Amino acid sequence: MITTSLVKPSTMLAPYIRCYTYREFNTHGYDVTKPKHAANEIAMHFFFSGLPVKLVDPSTAAVLKTGKRSGVSGMSSQFVGEMTFNGLYSFFEIVFRPHGFQTLFNIPSVEVLNKIAWSEELFDESINILHEQLFYCNDAHQMSAVADTYLLSLLQKKKHTDTRSRISHIIHSIDTKQGLINIDALAIDVNMSIRNFERHFIENIGIPAKLYCCIARFNHALGLKLKNPQLRWTSVAQQAGYFDQTHLIKDFKKFSGEAPSILLKETPLLVENYTT
């Protein structure tokens, strides 16, 4: 069981940050494997106790990464590998909106696409100071206040920040519809040609809009099943807007490396108990 505290960012940061989370769990001596499947978000993580043991490519058994105290999990357009945990864990995460990471840090999203990057690869010493400040906090709300202060200082350095920008509107529309949105209509809505729309989207997010929509729908379907284990896959497919179950299975194989039933059977995820 994972105990998860979820806190919203300050109003000023809401266009760039989805949420903050603080998680605690204990594997009780067992290896727990978490697939790093396709994801439509970027997350910065700070570990206080325990470290991911390793990230492994299942097809080759090659170790892609070994654990470190802080880093960034980029948006994933494909199945990246399997992360193994063993021990007692506590860690804080900043979950960015797709364009938020690039806006705040001036690091193109494509640089962390389908990657886990450690902090020293991306940031200066200030990120280690932030990690230390977070470590001495008493709860998730104190951690979130510290993160707010750090990120707001970055935001205030921006000469031009338009929270109503077209890319913000586009991402909000796609996420609200869980990927079930017509790209052509969305381009018209933001007064852009299809060609300019796709170029603008890739420059800011790192992947094409249609692929982003597919990943958003996949994660919505996976979330439905995890929250409602009793749901049959046919119902999940229907509720998530897939044409049929075959279409859902095809996306699961593409974005998680496995058919849906095998994914949850062979790599069961720990149940999360959310608090606020």
C-alpha positions in Angstrom: 0.0 0.0 0.0 1.3 3.4 -1.0 0.3 6.4 1.2 0.1 9.4 -1.1 -0.5 13.0 -0.2 -1.5 15.2 -3.1 -1.3 19.0 -2.9 -2.2 21.7 -5.5 0.4 24.3 -6.4 -0.1 28.0 -5.9 -2.5 29.8 -8.3 0.3 31.4 -10.1 1.9 28.1 -10.8 -1.2 26.2 -11.7 -0.8 26.7 -15.5 2.6 24.9 -15.3 2.3 22.4 -12.4 -0.4 19.7 -12.2 0.3 18.9 -8.5 2.8 18.0 -5.8 2.8 14.5 -4.3 4.5 12.9 -1.3 4.6 9.1 -1.2 5.5 6.5 1.4 5.6 2.7 1.0 7.4 -0.4 2.2 8.0 -3.4 0.0 8.8 -5.6 3.1 11.9 -7.1 1.5 10.3 -8.0 -1.8 11.2 -6.7 -5.2 8.4 -4.5 -6.6 8.5 -3.8 -10.3 6.9 -0.7 -11.8 6.6 -0.5 -15.6 7.6 2.9 -17.0 4.9 3.1 -19.6 4.0 6.0 -21.9 3.0 9.0 -19.9 1.8 12.5 -20.8 3.5 14.3 -18.0 7.0 15.2 -16.7 7.9 14.7 -13.0 10.8 15.8 -10.9 11.4 13.5 -7.9 13.3 13.9 -4.7 14.0 10.7 -2.6 14.4 11.0 1.1 14.6 7.3 2.0 15.1 4.3 -0.3 16.2 4.5 -4.0 14.9 2.8 -7.1 17.2 -0.2 -7.4 17.5 -0.1 -11.2 15.7 0.6 -14.5 15.9 -2.4 -16.8 15.2 -2.9 -20.5 13.1 -6.2 -20.3 14.0 -7.1 -24.0 17.8 -7.1 -23.4 18.0 -7.2 -19.5 20.4 -4.2 -19.8 20.4 -1.9 -16.8 19.5 1.6 -18.2 19.8 3.5 -14.9 20.6 2.9 -11.3 19.0 4.9 -8.5 20.0 8.4 -7.4 18.5 10.9 -4.9 16.8 13.2 -7.4 16.0 13.5 -11.1 13.4 14.0 -13.8 11.2 11.5 -15.5 10.5 12.8 -18.9 7.3 12.4 -20.8 7.2 9.0 -22.4 5.9 8.2 -25.9 6.6 4.5 -25.5 7.4 1.7 -23.0 10.8 2.6 -21.5 11.5 -0.2 -19.1 10.8 -1.6 -15.7 11.9 0.2 -12.4 12.5 -2.1 -9.5 12.0 -1.0 -5.8 13.0 -2.9 -2.7 12.8 -1.4 0.8 11.3 1.5 2.7 10.6 4.6 0.6 9.6 8.2 0.9 9.8 10.8 -1.9 8.4 14.1 -3.1 7.4 14.8 -6.7 6.7 17.9 -8.7 4.3 16.9 -11.5 4.5 19.3 -14.4 2.1 20.1 -17.1 3.7 19.1 -20.5 4.8 22.6 -21.3 5.5 23.7 -17.7 8.9 22.1 -17.4 10.2 23.8 -20.5 8.7 27.1 -19.5 10.1 27.2 -16.0 13.6 25.7 -16.6 14.2 26.7 -20.3 15.0 23.0 -20.9 13.3 21.7 -24.1 10.9 18.8 -23.2 12.4 16.7 -26.0 15.7 16.6 -24.0 14.0 14.4 -21.4 11.6 12.6 -23.7 11.6 8.8 -23.0 14.3 9.3 -20.4 15.1 9.5 -16.7 17.7 12.2 -16.2 19.5 12.8 -12.9 19.6 16.3 -11.4 23.3 16.9 -12.0 22.7 16.3 -15.7 20.2 19.2 -15.9 20.4 21.7 -13.1 22.8 23.8 -11.1 23.5 23.6 -7.3 20.2 25.3 -6.4 18.4 22.0 -7.0 20.5 20.3 -4.3 19.6 23.2 -1.9 15.9 22.6 -2.7 16.3 18.9 -2.0 17.8 19.7 1.4 15.0 22.1 2.3 12.4 19.5 1.3 14.1 16.9 3.4 13.7 18.9 6.6 10.0 19.6 6.1 7.5 17.9 8.4 4.7 17.1 5.9 3.6 17.4 2.3 2.1 20.8 2.7 5.4 22.3 4.0 7.2 20.6 1.1 4.7 22.1 -1.3 5.2 25.6 0.1 9.0 25.2 -0.3 8.5 24.0 -3.9 6.2 26.9 -4.6 8.8 29.4 -3.4 11.5 27.9 -5.5 9.4 27.6 -8.7 7.8 31.1 -8.3 11.3 32.5 -8.1 12.0 30.9 -11.5 8.7 32.2 -12.9 9.4 35.8 -11.8 12.6 35.8 -13.8 10.6 35.2 -17.0 10.3 38.4 -19.0 7.1 37.2 -20.9 4.8 34.6 -19.4 1.4 34.3 -20.9 -0.7 31.7 -18.9 -3.4 32.0 -21.5 -1.1 31.0 -24.4 -2.3 28.9 -27.2 -0.2 25.9 -26.0 -1.8 26.1 -22.5 -5.2 26.2 -24.1 -4.4 23.2 -26.4 -3.0 21.0 -23.6 -5.9 21.9 -21.3 -8.4 20.9 -24.0 -6.7 17.6 -24.7 -6.3 16.7 -21.1 -9.9 17.6 -20.2 -11.2 15.4 -23.0 -8.7 12.6 -22.1 -7.4 12.7 -25.6 -10.8 12.4 -27.3 -10.6 15.5 -29.3 -10.4 16.4 -33.0 -7.0 17.8 -33.8 -8.2 19.7 -36.9 -11.0 21.4 -34.9 -8.5 22.2 -32.1 -6.2 23.9 -34.6 -9.1 26.0 -35.9 -10.0 26.9 -32.3 -6.6 28.4 -31.7 -6.6 30.1 -35.2 -3.8 28.1 -36.6 -3.2 26.1 -39.8 -2.8 22.3 -39.3 0.9 22.6 -40.3 1.7 25.5 -37.9 -0.4 23.8 -35.2 1.7 20.6 -35.4 5.0 22.5 -35.6 4.1 24.6 -32.6 3.0 21.6 -30.6 6.1 19.6 -31.3 8.4 22.6 -30.5 6.7 23.0 -27.1 5.8 19.4 -26.1 8.3 17.2 -28.1 5.9 14.9 -29.8 3.0 15.3 -32.3 -0.4 16.3 -31.0 -2.1 13.1 -32.2 0.4 10.9 -30.4 -0.1 13.0 -27.2 -3.8 12.4 -27.5 -3.3 8.7 -27.8 -1.1 8.6 -24.7 -3.6 10.7 -22.8 -6.4 8.2 -23.7 -4.2 5.2 -22.8 -3.4 6.7 -19.3 -7.1 7.4 -18.8 -8.0 3.8 -19.6 -5.3 2.4 -17.3 -6.4 4.8 -14.5 -10.0 3.6 -15.0 -9.0 0.0 -14.5 -6.7 0.6 -11.5 -9.5 2.6 -9.8 -12.2 0.1 -10.7 -10.7 -3.4 -10.8 -14.1 -4.9 -11.3 -14.6 -3.2 -14.7 -14.3 -5.5 -17.6 -11.8 -4.5 -20.3 -14.7 -4.1 -22.8 -16.2 -1.5 -20.5 -12.9 0.2 -20.0 -12.5 0.4 -23.8 -15.9 1.9 -24.2 -15.6 4.5 -21.4 -12.1 5.6 -22.6 -13.4 6.1 -26.1 -11.8 3.2 -28.0 -13.5 1.9 -31.1 -13.4 -1.6 -29.5 -11.3 -3.8 -27.2 -8.9 -4.8 -30.0 -8.1 -1.1 -30.4 -7.4 -0.8 -26.7 -5.2 -3.9 -26.6 -3.2 -2.5 -29.6 -2.5 0.8 -27.7 -1.6 -1.1 -24.5 1.0 -3.2 -26.3 2.4 0.0 -28.0 2.5 2.1 -24.8 3.2 -0.4 -22.1 4.8 -3.3 -23.9 2.1 -5.7 -22.8 -1.5 -6.6 -23.4 -3.7 -5.0 -20.6 -4.4 -8.2 -18.7 -0.8 -9.3 -18.7 0.4 -5.9 -17.7 -1.6 -5.9 -14.5 -1.0 -9.6 -13.8 2.8 -9.7 -14.2 3.6 -6.2 -12.9 0.8 -5.4 -10.4 1.0 -1.9 -9.1 0.8 -1.1 -5.4 -2.6 0.3 -4.3 -2.5 4.0 -3.5 -4.3 5.5 -0.5 -4.7 9.2 -1.2 -4.8 11.9 1.5 -4.9 15.7 1.2 
